[in-house]
Amino acid sequence: MSSYESLGPTSYDDSMSDSPSYEHEQTPASSRAEKISRGAHKLLCSREFVKALIFGQCLSVLLCGTGVFSGLLQEQGVNIPTAQSFLMYCVLCLVFTTKLAFQSGEGNLVSVLKSSRGWKYFLIGLIDVEANFLVVKAYGYTSVTSVQVLDCFSIATVMLLSRIFLRTQYRFLHYCGVGTALLGLAGMVGADVITGKNGDGGGSNVALGDVLVILGAALYGISNVAQEFVVKSYNKSEFLGMLGMFSTLVAGIQVIVLERQELSKVDFTSYKIVLPWLGFVLFLVAIYLCMAYVIQQTSATITNISLLSADFYALIVGIFIFGYSFHVLYLISFVVVILGVAIYNFRPTEQAVSVNNEVELLK
């Protein structure tokens, strides 16, 4: 018989119940704090969060690279967004569309084109081309600040469409994460204003520019949600192959119709134009390849939130290339964006994405 049993059930139980227990009184508050601490530690050490953080920041660095090369091209008087993206689509078509063409089985190029998914891929290609075109074009009409702020409309679009079509279940914590990340972006925009980075005036037609940004951001959101469905239900190669084929066609026609005169004036013998153009294309190809993988591993929402930190990397590079000024608010804002990503990832979303599910975007 143990020492506790020798005391008898009545004497032990009564003594414990009659005398107030300090540990018992502290249970609600201490357990709540302990749960939060354990949850935060588990989140920061989890493979899912680390992957989402690293992949998202890699995409931000690549996006920063395209912005830097685009800025170098604009310094040389080159501002033809569709023509710049056209080569990227050609690379995707050459690699992934060719792969689909020689692939056997139901997932080959001919089978996909014959299916009901074919014309829907055409719409995705059209949307992607116009999203790139509208946002870049907006810089000629409105301020950089407006583009930075209104471009966040893509996050709202992604969350809305994910909720409707992918049946993603968002919790209060997810909205807090998005709000925190947007607060970080607001800090970066404020730092731009303080340092005079956006002191380029309001633009020639602010209203038109703002509308172009909102439309472009909405199209980005549609493209990202469609991409999430495809890469999770089918595969990355199919999406990139079909996007490359149809976007090459759409972009090629648009270059001929809208940008042929500007393109004819470009001096392709100048290395100051050729090298930034090639760099822009390579970084853009890398973005599309990485984004397909990142969205497959995480979600379109997390990807768009993570991209908010791209402005910080653009600042770091711009300090050396364009002579930007640094302000401590940039660093604080960057940390707040990362905090927003962490809060969003604190609790995983529930999502119904299946090729056999009744929610089918492309089938």
N, C-alpha and C positions, 0 to 999 in steps of 0.2 A: 504494500500500500504506500502510495506517495505521500509526501508531507502535506500537500493540498487536500488529499482525500482524508487524511487523519483529522483535519480540522472539522470535517463534516460539511455537507452542502449548505446547511442553514447558516452556520457561523460565517462561512466565507462569502456567500452570496449577499447576506444582509450587510455585512461590513462594507462590501464594495458598493452596494446600492445606496446605503444611508449616507456615507461620507462622500462629499463632492469630489470628483476627480478632475484635477487640473488638465490632464490629457484629454478628458472627455469634453471639457468646456472649450478647449482650443481646437477641437476637431473641425468645425465648419470653416473657420478662417484659415487655419494652418493647412488643411487638406486642399482648399482652393488654391492657396499660394503654391503649395507643393505640386499640384496638378499643372498650374501655369508654368512653373519652373521646369518640371519634367517635360512638358509639351514643347517649350522653347528649346530646351537642350536636345530633345529628340528631333525637332525640326532642323536645327542648325547642323546636326550631325547626320541627318538622313541623306541617303543617296539621291532621293528624288529632288530635294531642295538644292543640293550641291550641283546636280546636273542642270536643273532649271536656271540656277544662277550663272553657272559657267557658260552654258549655251546662249543664254540671253545676252550676256555681256560680250561674247564673241560676235553675235549678230550686231550689237551696238557698235563695236569696233569696225566691223565691215561696213556698216551704214555710214559711219563717220568717214571711212575711206572714200566712199562714193561721193560724199559731200565735198571732201577736200579736192578730189580730182575734178568734180564739176565746177568748183570755185576757180581752179586753175584754168579750166577751159573758158569760163566766163571772162577771166582776165584777158584772154586772147580774143575776146569778141565772139566766142562760140556758144550759142544758146539754142540748140536744136535737140530737145529732150527725146523725141521719138527716134531720131536717127542714132542718138547715143545708145538707146536701149535696144535698137534693132540688132546690133551685132551680138548682144547677149542672148536674145531669142534665137538667133541663128546657131549659136553654140549649143544651146539646149536642144534644138531641132536636130543638129548634126549628130549629137551623142545619143540622146534618149529616144528620139523618134526613130532613128536608125535601129536602135536596140529593139524597140517594139516591132519594127517591120520584120526583123529576122527571128523574132520570138515565136515559138510554136504554142499551140493551145488557144484557149478562149481569150487570153489576155493579149493577143497580138494586135497589131495596128489595124488590120482589116476588120477583125471581129469587133473591136471597139468602135470603129467608124460605122459599122453596120448596126450596132446596137443603138438604143435610145440615148445612150450617154454621149454619142458623138456630137450632136448639135449643142448639147449643154456645155461640152468642153470648148466649143467655139465661143459661146457666151462668156465663159471664164476668161478665155484669151483676150476677147474684146475688152472686158472689164479691166483686166490687168494692164493692158496697154494704155487705156484712157486714164486710169488712176495715176500712173506715172506721169502722163502728159499733163493732166490738170494741175497736179500739185506743183510740178516744176514751173509750169506756165504762170501760176499764181504769184511767183516771186517778182514778176515784172509789173504787177499791178498793186500789190499790197506790201506791207512791211514784213520783215522776218519774224517779228513778234507775233503778228496775227497768224502767220503760217504755223509757228510753233504751237500756239494755243489751240487753234481750230483743228489742227491735224489730229488732236486727241479725240476728235469725233469718231475716229476709226475704232477706238476702244468701246465706245457706247454701241456702235453698230455691231461689233463682234459679239458683245455680251447679249444684245437683243436677239440677233439671229441664232446664236448658240442656244439661247433659251427656247426659241420657237422651233427650230429645225433639229437641233441636236439634243434637245431636252436636257440641257445642262442645268443642274440645280445649284443656284447661287445662295449662299448664306450671308448673314449680316457681316460676318468677318471678311468675306470676299469683297464686299462693297467698301469696307473700311480700308482694305489693302489697296484697292484702286484709288480711293480718295487720297490716301497717304502718298501714293506715287504721283498723282496729279499735283499734290501740294509741293512735292519736290520739283516738278516741272515748273510750277509757278515761281519757285525760288530761282531757278535757272533763268527764266525770262526776266525776273526782276534784276538779277545780276547783269544780264545783257544790257538792260536799260541804264543801270548805274555806271557800268564801264563804257557806255556809249557804243557798244557793239552794234546795236540796232538803230543807231542814229542816222538812218538813211532816209528819213522822211516817211510820209504815210503811203507813198506809192502814187501812181498816176490815176488809178481807179480803185479805191479801197473796197468799195462794195462789190465790184466784179471779182476782185482778187479773193475776197473772203468767201464768196459763193463758190469759186473754183476750188478752194481748199476744202470746203465742206463736202462738195461733190466728190472730189478725189479721195478724201478720207473715207467716205461712205463706200466707195467702190473698193478701196483697199480692204475694208472690213468684210465685204461680200466675198472678195477673192480669198481672203484668209480662212473664212468659215468653210467655203467650198473645198479649199485645200485640206483643211483638217479632216473633213469627212472622207475625202478620197484617200489620203495617205493612211488613215486608220482603217478604212474599209477595204481598200484595194492595195495599192502600193505606191511608193514614191516615184518609181520609174514611169508608171502610166501617167501620173499627173504631170511630171516634168516633160515627158515626151509629147503629150497632147497639147500642153500649154505652149511648148516650143514651136510646134507645127502651126497652130492657129495664130499665135501671137506674131510669129514671123510674117505670116500672110497679112494680118491686119496692120502691123507696124510698117511693113514695106509699102502698102498702099497709101498709108497716111503720110509717110515721108514724101512720096511722089506728089501727093495732092497738096500738102501744107508746107513742106520744108525743102522742096527741091531748089528753090532760089537761094535760101540761106546755105544749103549744103554745097552749092556750086561755088560759093565765095570762100569756102574754107581752104586754107593753104595746107595741104597734106604733106608738103615737103618740110614743114617746120616741126622740129622735135618737140617744141613747146606745146604743140597741139596733138601730135601723134602719141607721145608717151602718156600724157594725162588721159587721153581717150582710151588707150589700151588698158591703163590702170583702172579706169572707171568700169570698163567692160569686165575685166577679170574680177574685180571686187563685187560687181553686181551678180556675176555668175556664182561666185562663192556664197553670196547672200541667199540666192534661190536654192542652192544645194543644201546649205545649212538650215534654212528655214523649213524646208520640207522635213528634215530630220527632227528639228527642234519641236515643230508642231506635232509631229507624230509621237514624240516622247512626252510632251507636256500638253499644251493646248494653244489655240490661237489667242486667247485672252492673255495668258501669261507671257506669250511672245510679244504682244503689243505693249504690255506694261513694261517689260524689260527694255524695249527699244527707247523708252523715255530717257534713258541714261546716255544715249548717243551724243546729245549736246555737250555733255561733260568731256567726252573723248575728243569731240570736234574742237572744243576750247583748247585742250592740251596741245593738239597738233597745230591749231591756229596760232598759238602763242609763238611758235617757231617759224611758221610759214607766212602768216598774214599779220603778225604783230599784234594779236589780241592782248588785252589786259586781263590779269587774273584778279579775282575777288574771292575772299573766303566763303562767300555765300554759294559759290559754285560747288565747293567741296561739301558743304552742309547739305545742299540740295541733292547732290549725288547720293549721300548716305541716306537721305529720306526716301529717295526712289528705291534704293535697295531694301530699305525697311518695308516699304509698301509691297515689294515682291515677296518678302519673308512673311508678312501678315497674310497675304493672299494664299500662300502655300501652307499656312499653318493648318488648314483643314482642307483635304482634297474635295474637289467637286464631284458630284455624281452625274454620270453622263451616259446617255444611251446612244452609242455610235456603233452600229453593226450593219453589215451588208444585208443581213436577213431581217433587220428591224423594219417596222412599218414606216419609220422616218427615213426616207430615202431622197437625197438631194439629186443624185445623178443616175439612179437606176430606172 
